[in-house]
Amino acid sequence: MRFTLTLFILVVMRFGFSQIVSVNEVENPKLKGGYVSNPDHILDETTVEQINDHLRELEKSDGFQVAVVCLRSIGQIVPKDFSTELAELWGVGEKKKDNGLLILLVLDQRRIEFETGYGTEMILTDIRSKRIQQDIMLPYFRENNYNSGMLAGVKAVCDELEGQVLDENQQFETEDETNSNEYAKRTKARSKNFWLTILGWHLVGVAIYLIAFLFVRYQSDPYKKYNTIKIFGFWIWAIFFPFTHIFLVFLSTKLKARYRNQVRFSGRTNQVMHKLTEKEEDEFLSMGQQAEEIVKSVDYDVWVTENHDDFCILSYKPIFTKYTACPKCRYKTYLKEYDNITLSPTYYSAGQGERKYKCSNCNHIDKTTY
């Protein structure tokens, strides 16, 4: 019990019960001509004087201002936030050069923070600061040897900053300006990536079209050329590729007209063939084919030789049509005439409907009740 009480008294004498809860409670050592704020007596006087000597010489020879703060506790405040606020309150470093550094040690949170000005950070980077903390200071701190750890850390800082010169006319960004610039860079990068993606997407579309065009180029049959290129005449391409394929759609439309009217030769007699007019071609079309042309579900071209000893019939189907193939005559003249409710449903019984389909070619009728 006596040993415990004695140890307790020694701890109180060593560190005291004080707890800093605001940066305003920390005494600024600059007011007394020093560089170390040590209200809880974590460092002994000899160490404080040695640190003051090193930092005084550093400021005299190289202009860098360094403040050291050793506190037992700052409550629940985050040490990084505390060091930032404290450095701003004290104005550590010259304003034009922003060449200050504040070293904060918080015992109960077991934290060591280096708060560097923008000018100092150009020399004493985050990587170098971490290296000093990890390799030089923390091995001493883990053994509760705060005097040797802090003194060694300050010497290492002085070695890093000694002989370094900062340009007084150099402008340093504030944190808000840095964040704003970073946001602008990210926005610019996102915009650039977006347009590169759009460009790449459209290049893929153009590549597909060029492959099809090369395929068409080496086709000998104009009808096969037409059926290949008509795929790219659909306006759906202009929706997916608005910047490039809107022009390719027009080009495809022109190519379709060219291939549809391109001169053909008889495969049997090798004679030149010519296309008949709408009235002339009826002689070669069946009644079902003529019915398809009337309802515009299929359009036919008839090509014949001069002596009419050979002919060919080519069909051209629109993209969309309301007609389907008739189950009886097989021509695309089958249409739903109506779909009516013949008995309305109630809460207690199902309703009834009737659909009627009729073929305009063979007059085949289908009625379906459901």
DRENKE-603507 format. One record per residue (C-alpha): z, y, x negated; residue number from 0; residue in one letter. Coordinates in Angstrom, 1 decimal, always signed. Last residue first. Example, Ala and Ser with C-alpha at 12.3 -4.5 7.8 and 13.67 -1.06 7.14 Angstrom:
// DRENKE-603507
+--------+--------+--------+-----+-----+
:     up :  north :   east :   n : res :
+--------+--------+--------+-----+-----+
:   +7.1 :   -1.1 :  -13.7 :   1 :   S :
:   +7.8 :   -4.5 :  -12.3 :   0 :   A :
+--------+--------+--------+-----+-----+
END
This chain:
// DRENKE-603507
+--------+--------+--------+-----+-----+
:     up :  north :   east :   n : res :
+--------+--------+--------+-----+-----+
:  -74.4 :  -15.9 :  +60.8 : 369 :   Y :
:  -77.7 :  -16.4 :  +62.6 : 368 :   T :
:  -80.9 :  -16.5 :  +60.5 : 367 :   T :
:  -84.3 :  -15.8 :  +61.9 : 366 :   K :
:  -87.3 :  -16.7 :  +59.8 : 365 :   D :
:  -90.8 :  -15.6 :  +60.7 : 364 :   I :
:  -94.2 :  -16.6 :  +59.1 : 363 :   H :
:  -96.8 :  -13.9 :  +59.9 : 362 :   N :
:  -99.2 :  -15.4 :  +57.2 : 361 :   C :
:  -99.7 :  -12.1 :  +55.3 : 360 :   N :
:  -97.1 :   -9.6 :  +56.7 : 359 :   S :
:  -94.4 :  -12.3 :  +56.1 : 358 :   C :
:  -91.3 :  -11.8 :  +58.4 : 357 :   K :
:  -87.6 :  -12.0 :  +57.8 : 356 :   Y :
:  -85.0 :  -11.5 :  +60.6 : 355 :   K :
:  -81.2 :  -11.4 :  +60.2 : 354 :   R :
:  -78.7 :  -12.0 :  +62.9 : 353 :   E :
:  -75.0 :  -11.3 :  +63.2 : 352 :   G :
:  -71.9 :  -12.8 :  +64.8 : 351 :   Q :
:  -68.3 :  -11.7 :  +65.0 : 350 :   G :
:  -65.2 :  -13.7 :  +64.5 : 349 :   A :
:  -62.4 :  -14.0 :  +67.0 : 348 :   S :
:  -58.8 :  -12.8 :  +67.5 : 347 :   Y :
:  -58.6 :   -9.4 :  +66.0 : 346 :   Y :
:  -62.1 :   -8.8 :  +67.2 : 345 :   T :
:  -65.6 :   -9.2 :  +65.7 : 344 :   P :
:  -68.7 :   -7.6 :  +67.3 : 343 :   S :
:  -71.4 :   -9.9 :  +68.5 : 342 :   L :
:  -75.1 :   -9.3 :  +67.8 : 341 :   T :
:  -74.6 :   -7.5 :  +64.5 : 340 :   I :
:  -78.0 :   -6.7 :  +63.1 : 339 :   N :
:  -79.9 :   -7.3 :  +59.9 : 338 :   D :
:  -83.6 :   -6.2 :  +60.3 : 337 :   Y :
:  -87.1 :   -6.6 :  +59.1 : 336 :   E :
:  -86.3 :   -8.5 :  +55.8 : 335 :   K :
:  -89.7 :   -8.7 :  +54.1 : 334 :   L :
:  -92.0 :  -11.4 :  +52.7 : 333 :   Y :
:  -95.3 :  -10.1 :  +51.4 : 332 :   T :
:  -95.1 :  -11.4 :  +47.8 : 331 :   K :
:  -97.4 :  -14.4 :  +48.4 : 330 :   Y :
:  -96.0 :  -17.9 :  +48.4 : 329 :   R :
:  -97.7 :  -18.8 :  +51.8 : 328 :   C :
:  -94.6 :  -20.6 :  +53.3 : 327 :   K :
:  -91.5 :  -19.5 :  +51.5 : 326 :   P :
:  -92.9 :  -15.9 :  +51.3 : 325 :   C :
:  -92.3 :  -14.3 :  +47.9 : 324 :   A :
:  -90.2 :  -11.1 :  +48.0 : 323 :   T :
:  -90.9 :   -7.6 :  +49.2 : 322 :   Y :
:  -88.5 :   -4.7 :  +48.7 : 321 :   K :
:  -90.1 :   -3.7 :  +45.4 : 320 :   T :
:  -88.9 :   -2.5 :  +42.1 : 319 :   F :
:  -90.5 :   -2.6 :  +38.6 : 318 :   I :
:  -94.0 :   -2.7 :  +40.0 : 317 :   P :
:  -96.2 :   -5.8 :  +39.5 : 316 :   K :
:  -99.7 :   -5.7 :  +37.9 : 315 :   Y :
: -101.9 :   -8.7 :  +38.5 : 314 :   S :
: -105.1 :   -9.4 :  +36.6 : 313 :   L :
: -108.1 :  -11.1 :  +38.2 : 312 :   I :
: -110.9 :  -12.3 :  +35.9 : 311 :   C :
: -114.7 :  -12.6 :  +36.5 : 310 :   F :
: -117.7 :  -14.5 :  +35.3 : 309 :   D :
: -121.3 :  -14.9 :  +36.5 : 308 :   D :
: -121.1 :  -11.5 :  +38.2 : 307 :   H :
: -124.4 :  -10.6 :  +36.5 : 306 :   N :
: -122.8 :   -7.5 :  +34.8 : 305 :   E :
: -119.6 :   -9.4 :  +34.0 : 304 :   T :
: -116.6 :   -8.9 :  +36.2 : 303 :   V :
: -113.1 :   -7.4 :  +35.9 : 302 :   W :
: -110.8 :   -7.3 :  +39.0 : 301 :   V :
: -107.5 :   -5.4 :  +38.8 : 300 :   D :
: -104.7 :   -6.2 :  +41.2 : 299 :   Y :
: -101.6 :   -4.3 :  +42.3 : 298 :   D :
:  -98.6 :   -6.3 :  +43.6 : 297 :   V :
:  -95.8 :   -5.4 :  +46.0 : 296 :   S :
:  -97.9 :   -2.5 :  +47.3 : 295 :   K :
:  -97.8 :   -3.5 :  +51.0 : 294 :   V :
: -101.6 :   -3.3 :  +51.1 : 293 :   I :
: -102.0 :   -4.7 :  +47.7 : 292 :   E :
:  -99.9 :   -7.8 :  +48.6 : 291 :   E :
: -102.0 :   -8.2 :  +51.8 : 290 :   A :
: -105.2 :   -8.1 :  +49.6 : 289 :   Q :
: -103.7 :  -10.8 :  +47.5 : 288 :   Q :
: -102.9 :  -12.9 :  +50.5 : 287 :   G :
: -106.4 :  -12.5 :  +52.0 : 286 :   M :
: -107.8 :  -13.7 :  +48.7 : 285 :   S :
: -109.3 :  -11.3 :  +46.2 : 284 :   L :
: -112.9 :  -11.5 :  +44.8 : 283 :   F :
: -114.7 :   -9.6 :  +47.5 : 282 :   E :
: -111.7 :   -7.2 :  +47.8 : 281 :   D :
: -112.6 :   -6.0 :  +44.2 : 280 :   E :
: -115.4 :   -3.7 :  +45.4 : 279 :   E :
: -113.1 :   -1.6 :  +47.7 : 278 :   K :
: -110.5 :   -1.0 :  +45.0 : 277 :   E :
: -113.1 :   -0.3 :  +42.4 : 276 :   T :
: -114.3 :   -3.0 :  +40.0 : 275 :   L :
: -113.5 :   -3.1 :  +36.3 : 274 :   K :
: -116.3 :   -3.8 :  +33.8 : 273 :   H :
: -116.9 :   -6.9 :  +31.6 : 272 :   M :
: -118.9 :   -7.1 :  +28.4 : 271 :   V :
: -120.4 :  -10.5 :  +27.8 : 270 :   Q :
: -118.7 :  -13.2 :  +25.7 : 269 :   N :
: -120.1 :  -15.8 :  +28.1 : 268 :   T :
: -116.9 :  -17.9 :  +28.7 : 267 :   R :
: -114.1 :  -15.6 :  +27.5 : 266 :   G :
: -115.8 :  -12.6 :  +29.1 : 265 :   S :
: -115.1 :   -9.4 :  +27.2 : 264 :   F :
: -112.8 :   -6.6 :  +28.2 : 263 :   R :
: -113.0 :   -2.9 :  +27.8 : 262 :   V :
: -109.5 :   -1.2 :  +27.8 : 261 :   Q :
: -108.5 :   +0.2 :  +31.2 : 260 :   N :
: -105.1 :   -1.5 :  +31.4 : 259 :   R :
: -104.6 :   -1.1 :  +27.7 : 258 :   Y :
: -105.2 :   +2.7 :  +27.8 : 257 :   R :
: -103.1 :   +3.2 :  +30.9 : 256 :   A :
: -100.2 :   +1.3 :  +29.4 : 255 :   K :
: -100.5 :   +3.3 :  +26.1 : 254 :   L :
: -100.2 :   +6.5 :  +28.0 : 253 :   K :
:  -97.1 :   +5.3 :  +29.9 : 252 :   T :
:  -95.6 :   +4.0 :  +26.6 : 251 :   S :
:  -96.1 :   +7.4 :  +25.0 : 250 :   L :
:  -94.3 :   +9.1 :  +27.9 : 249 :   F :
:  -91.4 :   +6.6 :  +27.5 : 248 :   V :
:  -91.5 :   +7.0 :  +23.8 : 247 :   L :
:  -90.9 :  +10.7 :  +24.2 : 246 :   F :
:  -87.8 :  +10.1 :  +26.4 : 245 :   I :
:  -87.0 :   +7.4 :  +23.9 : 244 :   H :
:  -86.0 :   +9.7 :  +21.1 : 243 :   T :
:  -83.2 :  +12.0 :  +22.2 : 242 :   F :
:  -82.1 :  +10.2 :  +25.4 : 241 :   P :
:  -81.7 :   +6.7 :  +23.9 : 240 :   F :
:  -79.7 :   +4.8 :  +26.5 : 239 :   F :
:  -80.9 :   +6.9 :  +29.5 : 238 :   I :
:  -84.4 :   +7.2 :  +28.1 : 237 :   A :
:  -84.6 :   +3.5 :  +27.8 : 236 :   W :
:  -83.7 :   +3.1 :  +31.5 : 235 :   I :
:  -86.8 :   +5.2 :  +32.2 : 234 :   W :
:  -88.9 :   +2.0 :  +31.9 : 233 :   F :
:  -92.1 :   +2.5 :  +29.9 : 232 :   G :
:  -90.6 :   +0.5 :  +27.0 : 231 :   F :
:  -91.0 :   -2.8 :  +28.9 : 230 :   I :
:  -94.6 :   -1.7 :  +29.7 : 229 :   K :
:  -95.5 :   -2.2 :  +26.0 : 228 :   I :
:  -95.4 :   -6.0 :  +26.1 : 227 :   T :
:  -97.1 :   -6.4 :  +29.5 : 226 :   N :
:  -99.9 :   -4.0 :  +28.5 : 225 :   Y :
: -100.5 :   -5.6 :  +25.1 : 224 :   K :
: -100.7 :   -9.0 :  +26.8 : 223 :   K :
: -103.4 :   -7.6 :  +29.2 : 222 :   Y :
: -105.2 :   -6.0 :  +26.3 : 221 :   P :
: -105.7 :   -9.4 :  +24.6 : 220 :   D :
: -106.1 :   -9.1 :  +20.9 : 219 :   S :
: -102.5 :   -8.6 :  +19.8 : 218 :   Q :
: -102.0 :   -7.3 :  +16.3 : 217 :   Y :
: -101.0 :   -3.8 :  +17.4 : 216 :   R :
:  -98.9 :   -5.1 :  +20.2 : 215 :   V :
:  -96.5 :   -6.9 :  +17.7 : 214 :   F :
:  -96.5 :   -3.7 :  +15.6 : 213 :   L :
:  -95.6 :   -1.7 :  +18.6 : 212 :   F :
:  -92.8 :   -4.1 :  +19.5 : 211 :   A :
:  -91.4 :   -3.8 :  +16.0 : 210 :   I :
:  -91.8 :   +0.0 :  +16.2 : 209 :   L :
:  -89.9 :   +0.1 :  +19.6 : 208 :   Y :
:  -87.0 :   -1.9 :  +18.3 : 207 :   I :
:  -86.8 :   +0.3 :  +15.2 : 206 :   A :
:  -86.9 :   +3.4 :  +17.4 : 205 :   V :
:  -83.9 :   +2.0 :  +19.4 : 204 :   G :
:  -82.0 :   +1.2 :  +16.2 : 203 :   V :
:  -82.8 :   +4.7 :  +14.9 : 202 :   L :
:  -81.3 :   +6.1 :  +18.1 : 201 :   H :
:  -78.0 :   +4.2 :  +17.5 : 200 :   W :
:  -77.9 :   +5.4 :  +13.9 : 199 :   G :
:  -78.4 :   +9.0 :  +14.9 : 198 :   L :
:  -75.7 :   +8.8 :  +17.5 : 197 :   I :
:  -73.4 :   +7.1 :  +15.0 : 196 :   T :
:  -74.2 :   +9.8 :  +12.4 : 195 :   L :
:  -73.5 :  +12.4 :  +15.1 : 194 :   W :
:  -70.1 :  +11.0 :  +15.9 : 193 :   F :
:  -69.2 :  +10.5 :  +12.2 : 192 :   N :
:  -70.0 :  +14.2 :  +11.5 : 191 :   K :
:  -67.9 :  +15.3 :  +14.5 : 190 :   S :
:  -65.0 :  +13.1 :  +13.4 : 189 :   R :
:  -65.3 :  +14.5 :   +9.9 : 188 :   A :
:  -65.4 :  +18.0 :  +11.2 : 187 :   K :
:  -62.3 :  +17.4 :  +13.4 : 186 :   T :
:  -60.5 :  +15.8 :  +10.5 : 185 :   R :
:  -61.3 :  +18.7 :   +8.2 : 184 :   K :
:  -60.2 :  +21.2 :  +10.8 : 183 :   A :
:  -57.0 :  +19.3 :  +11.4 : 182 :   Y :
:  -56.4 :  +19.3 :   +7.6 : 181 :   E :
:  -57.1 :  +23.0 :   +7.5 : 180 :   N :
:  -54.6 :  +23.7 :  +10.3 : 179 :   S :
:  -52.0 :  +21.5 :   +8.8 : 178 :   N :
:  -52.4 :  +23.3 :   +5.5 : 177 :   T :
:  -52.3 :  +26.7 :   +7.2 : 176 :   E :
:  -49.1 :  +25.7 :   +9.0 : 175 :   D :
:  -47.5 :  +24.4 :   +5.8 : 174 :   E :
:  -48.4 :  +27.7 :   +4.1 : 173 :   T :
:  -51.3 :  +27.8 :   +1.8 : 172 :   E :
:  -51.0 :  +29.1 :   -1.8 : 171 :   F :
:  -53.0 :  +31.9 :   -3.2 : 170 :   Q :
:  -53.6 :  +32.1 :   -7.0 : 169 :   Q :
:  -53.2 :  +35.7 :   -8.2 : 168 :   N :
:  -50.0 :  +34.9 :  -10.2 : 167 :   E :
:  -51.7 :  +32.0 :  -12.0 : 166 :   D :
:  -49.2 :  +29.4 :  -12.9 : 165 :   L :
:  -48.3 :  +28.5 :  -16.5 : 164 :   V :
:  -46.8 :  +25.2 :  -17.7 : 163 :   Q :
:  -45.0 :  +25.2 :  -21.1 : 162 :   G :
:  -41.9 :  +23.4 :  -19.8 : 161 :   E :
:  -42.4 :  +22.1 :  -16.2 : 160 :   L :
:  -42.4 :  +18.4 :  -16.8 : 159 :   E :
:  -39.7 :  +18.6 :  -19.6 : 158 :   D :
:  -37.6 :  +20.7 :  -17.4 : 157 :   C :
:  -37.8 :  +18.2 :  -14.6 : 156 :   V :
:  -36.8 :  +15.4 :  -17.0 : 155 :   A :
:  -33.8 :  +17.5 :  -18.2 : 154 :   K :
:  -32.8 :  +18.1 :  -14.6 : 153 :   V :
:  -32.9 :  +14.3 :  -13.8 : 152 :   G :
:  -30.9 :  +13.4 :  -16.9 : 151 :   A :
:  -28.2 :  +15.9 :  -15.9 : 150 :   L :
:  -28.2 :  +14.7 :  -12.3 : 149 :   M :
:  -27.8 :  +11.0 :  -13.3 : 148 :   G :
:  -25.3 :  +11.7 :  -16.1 : 147 :   S :
:  -23.0 :  +13.6 :  -13.8 : 146 :   N :
:  -23.6 :  +11.4 :  -10.8 : 145 :   Y :
:  -22.3 :   +8.2 :  -12.4 : 144 :   N :
:  -21.6 :   +6.4 :   -9.2 : 143 :   N :
:  -23.1 :   +3.2 :  -10.8 : 142 :   E :
:  -26.0 :   +3.4 :   -8.3 : 141 :   R :
:  -26.3 :   +7.1 :   -9.1 : 140 :   F :
:  -27.0 :   +6.3 :  -12.8 : 139 :   Y :
:  -29.9 :   +3.9 :  -12.0 : 138 :   P :
:  -31.0 :   +6.4 :   -9.4 : 137 :   L :
:  -31.6 :   +9.4 :  -11.7 : 136 :   M :
:  -34.1 :   +8.2 :  -14.3 : 135 :   I :
:  -36.6 :   +5.7 :  -13.0 : 134 :   D :
:  -36.4 :   +6.2 :   -9.2 : 133 :   Q :
:  -35.7 :   +9.9 :   -9.1 : 132 :   Q :
:  -38.0 :  +10.9 :  -12.0 : 131 :   I :
:  -40.7 :   +8.7 :  -10.7 : 130 :   R :
:  -40.4 :  +10.1 :   -7.2 : 129 :   K :
:  -40.9 :  +13.6 :   -8.5 : 128 :   S :
:  -43.9 :  +12.5 :  -10.6 : 127 :   R :
:  -45.6 :  +11.0 :   -7.6 : 126 :   I :
:  -44.7 :  +14.0 :   -5.4 : 125 :   D :
:  -46.3 :  +16.3 :   -7.9 : 124 :   T :
:  -44.5 :  +18.4 :  -10.4 : 123 :   L :
:  -47.4 :  +20.4 :  -11.7 : 122 :   I :
:  -49.3 :  +21.5 :   -8.5 : 121 :   M :
:  -46.0 :  +21.0 :   -6.7 : 120 :   E :
:  -44.5 :  +23.9 :   -8.6 : 119 :   T :
:  -47.0 :  +26.3 :   -7.1 : 118 :   G :
:  -46.6 :  +24.9 :   -3.5 : 117 :   Y :
:  -42.8 :  +25.1 :   -3.8 : 116 :   G :
:  -40.9 :  +21.9 :   -4.3 : 115 :   T :
:  -38.1 :  +20.4 :   -2.3 : 114 :   E :
:  -36.9 :  +17.4 :   -4.4 : 113 :   F :
:  -34.5 :  +15.2 :   -2.3 : 112 :   E :
:  -31.8 :  +12.7 :   -3.3 : 111 :   I :
:  -30.3 :  +10.6 :   -0.6 : 110 :   R :
:  -27.3 :   +8.2 :   -0.4 : 109 :   R :
:  -26.6 :   +9.4 :   +3.2 : 108 :   Q :
:  -22.9 :   +9.8 :   +2.4 : 107 :   D :
:  -23.7 :  +11.3 :   -1.0 : 106 :   L :
:  -26.2 :  +14.0 :   -0.3 : 105 :   V :
:  -28.0 :  +15.2 :   -3.4 : 104 :   L :
:  -30.4 :  +18.1 :   -3.1 : 103 :   L :
:  -32.8 :  +19.4 :   -5.9 : 102 :   I :
:  -34.5 :  +22.7 :   -5.0 : 101 :   L :
:  -37.6 :  +23.7 :   -6.8 : 100 :   L :
:  -39.3 :  +27.0 :   -7.0 :  99 :   G :
:  -42.7 :  +28.2 :   -8.3 :  98 :   N :
:  -44.1 :  +29.9 :   -5.2 :  97 :   D :
:  -46.2 :  +32.0 :   -7.5 :  96 :   K :
:  -46.3 :  +35.2 :   -5.5 :  95 :   K :
:  -42.9 :  +34.6 :   -3.9 :  94 :   K :
:  -41.1 :  +33.8 :   -7.1 :  93 :   E :
:  -38.9 :  +30.7 :   -6.8 :  92 :   G :
:  -36.0 :  +29.7 :   -4.5 :  91 :   V :
:  -35.9 :  +32.0 :   -1.5 :  90 :   G :
:  -32.4 :  +31.2 :   -0.6 :  89 :   W :
:  -33.1 :  +30.6 :   +3.1 :  88 :   L :
:  -36.5 :  +29.0 :   +2.4 :  87 :   E :
:  -34.9 :  +26.5 :   +0.0 :  86 :   A :
:  -32.1 :  +25.8 :   +2.4 :  85 :   L :
:  -34.5 :  +25.1 :   +5.3 :  84 :   E :
:  -36.6 :  +22.7 :   +3.2 :  83 :   T :
:  -33.5 :  +21.0 :   +1.8 :  82 :   S :
:  -31.9 :  +20.5 :   +5.2 :  81 :   F :
:  -35.1 :  +19.1 :   +6.7 :  80 :   D :
:  -35.5 :  +16.6 :   +3.9 :  79 :   K :
:  -31.8 :  +15.7 :   +4.1 :  78 :   P :
:  -32.0 :  +14.9 :   +7.9 :  77 :   V :
:  -29.0 :  +16.4 :   +9.6 :  76 :   I :
:  -26.5 :  +13.8 :  +10.9 :  75 :   Q :
:  -23.5 :  +15.3 :   +9.1 :  74 :   G :
:  -24.3 :  +17.2 :   +5.9 :  73 :   I :
:  -22.1 :  +15.2 :   +3.7 :  72 :   S :
:  -20.7 :  +15.0 :   +0.1 :  71 :   R :
:  -22.9 :  +17.8 :   -1.1 :  70 :   L :
:  -24.6 :  +18.4 :   -4.5 :  69 :   C :
:  -27.1 :  +21.3 :   -4.6 :  68 :   V :
:  -29.3 :  +22.0 :   -7.7 :  67 :   V :
:  -31.5 :  +25.1 :   -7.8 :  66 :   A :
:  -34.6 :  +25.4 :   -9.9 :  65 :   V :
:  -36.6 :  +28.6 :  -10.6 :  64 :   Q :
:  -39.7 :  +28.3 :  -12.8 :  63 :   F :
:  -40.5 :  +31.4 :  -14.9 :  62 :   G :
:  -41.6 :  +29.5 :  -18.1 :  61 :   D :
:  -39.3 :  +30.8 :  -20.9 :  60 :   S :
:  -36.5 :  +32.6 :  -19.0 :  59 :   K :
:  -36.6 :  +30.2 :  -15.9 :  58 :   E :
:  -36.5 :  +27.1 :  -18.1 :  57 :   L :
:  -33.7 :  +28.6 :  -20.3 :  56 :   E :
:  -31.6 :  +29.3 :  -17.3 :  55 :   R :
:  -32.3 :  +25.8 :  -15.9 :  54 :   L :
:  -31.2 :  +24.1 :  -19.1 :  53 :   H :
:  -28.0 :  +26.2 :  -19.5 :  52 :   D :
:  -27.1 :  +25.9 :  -15.8 :  51 :   N :
:  -27.4 :  +22.1 :  -16.1 :  50 :   I :
:  -25.1 :  +22.1 :  -19.1 :  49 :   Q :
:  -22.6 :  +24.3 :  -17.4 :  48 :   E :
:  -22.6 :  +22.1 :  -14.3 :  47 :   V :
:  -22.1 :  +19.0 :  -16.5 :  46 :   T :
:  -19.1 :  +20.5 :  -18.2 :  45 :   T :
:  -17.6 :  +21.6 :  -14.8 :  44 :   E :
:  -17.6 :  +18.1 :  -13.3 :  43 :   D :
:  -20.2 :  +17.1 :  -10.7 :  42 :   L :
:  -19.2 :  +15.9 :   -7.3 :  41 :   I :
:  -16.9 :  +19.0 :   -7.0 :  40 :   H :
:  -17.4 :  +19.2 :   -3.2 :  39 :   D :
:  -18.7 :  +22.8 :   -3.4 :  38 :   P :
:  -21.2 :  +22.0 :   -6.2 :  37 :   N :
:  -24.0 :  +24.6 :   -5.9 :  36 :   S :
:  -25.8 :  +24.7 :   -9.3 :  35 :   V :
:  -28.1 :  +27.4 :  -10.6 :  34 :   Y :
:  -25.8 :  +30.1 :  -11.8 :  33 :   G :
:  -25.6 :  +33.9 :  -11.9 :  32 :   G :
:  -22.9 :  +34.2 :   -9.3 :  31 :   K :
:  -25.2 :  +35.1 :   -6.4 :  30 :   L :
:  -27.7 :  +32.6 :   -7.7 :  29 :   K :
:  -25.2 :  +29.8 :   -6.9 :  28 :   P :
:  -25.9 :  +30.3 :   -3.1 :  27 :   N :
:  -22.9 :  +28.9 :   -1.3 :  26 :   E :
:  -23.7 :  +26.3 :   +1.3 :  25 :   V :
:  -22.3 :  +27.2 :   +4.8 :  24 :   E :
:  -25.5 :  +28.9 :   +5.9 :  23 :   N :
:  -27.4 :  +25.7 :   +5.4 :  22 :   V :
:  -25.4 :  +24.3 :   +8.3 :  21 :   S :
:  -23.2 :  +21.2 :   +9.0 :  20 :   V :
:  -21.5 :  +21.0 :   +5.5 :  19 :   I :
:  -18.6 :  +18.5 :   +5.6 :  18 :   Q :
:  -15.4 :  +19.2 :   +3.8 :  17 :   S :
:  -12.9 :  +16.4 :   +3.4 :  16 :   F :
:  -12.4 :  +16.6 :   -0.3 :  15 :   G :
:  -14.5 :  +14.9 :   -2.9 :  14 :   F :
:  -12.4 :  +14.3 :   -6.0 :  13 :   R :
:   -9.0 :  +15.3 :   -4.7 :  12 :   M :
:   -9.5 :  +13.5 :   -1.4 :  11 :   V :
:  -10.8 :  +10.4 :   -3.3 :  10 :   V :
:   -7.8 :  +10.5 :   -5.6 :   9 :   L :
:   -5.4 :  +10.8 :   -2.7 :   8 :   I :
:   -7.1 :   +7.7 :   -1.0 :   7 :   F :
:   -6.8 :   +5.7 :   -4.3 :   6 :   L :
:   -3.1 :   +6.6 :   -4.5 :   5 :   T :
:   -2.6 :   +5.6 :   -0.8 :   4 :   L :
:   -4.4 :   +2.3 :   -1.4 :   3 :   T :
:   -2.4 :   +1.6 :   -4.6 :   2 :   F :
:   +0.9 :   +2.4 :   -2.8 :   1 :   R :
:   +0.0 :   +0.0 :   +0.0 :   0 :   M :
+--------+--------+--------+-----+-----+
END
